[in-house]
Amino acid sequence: MTKDQLTGLLLLIGSIVGIVIYGYLLYNWATIILQVTAFLIVAGGLGVVGWIGYTLATTPPPTPIEELTEPAKDEPAKEEAKEEKPEEQSK
């Protein structure tokens, strides 16, 4: 059995055990378990939304493509037509 297969088997067994434990707790203490579960789901979702908002607020905007393709104004203009090398002319 490879390491990946062992990891997969452990995840499968762990999830089955987690389902059984959650079902047992839900059967005995339904109200508090549902409240905790709902809170964790909502807090996790809002945490992801907050993380996305923080990332958008703190990341500088990208440089527009037009600015990347145009030569800079302070650089001297380069010759568009370059002289061919003698080796290239003979080919």
Rosetta blueprint (number, residue, H / E / L):
1 M L
2 T L
3 K H
4 D H
5 Q H
6 L H
7 T H
8 G H
9 L H
10 L H
11 L H
12 L H
13 I H
14 G H
15 S H
16 I H
17 V H
18 G H
19 I H
20 V H
21 I H
22 Y H
23 G H
24 Y H
25 L H
26 L H
27 Y H
28 N H
29 W L
30 A H
31 T H
32 I H
33 I H
34 L H
35 Q H
36 V H
37 T H
38 A H
39 F H
40 L H
41 I H
42 V H
43 A H
44 G H
45 G H
46 L H
47 G H
48 V H
49 V H
50 G H
51 W H
52 I H
53 G H
54 Y H
55 T H
56 L H
57 A H
58 T H
59 T L
60 P L
61 P L
62 P L
63 T L
64 P L
65 I H
66 E H
67 E H
68 L H
69 T H
70 E L
71 P L
72 A L
73 K L
74 D L
75 E L
76 P L
77 A L
78 K L
79 E L
80 E L
81 A L
82 K L
83 E L
84 E L
85 K L
86 P H
87 E H
88 E H
89 Q H
90 S H
91 K L
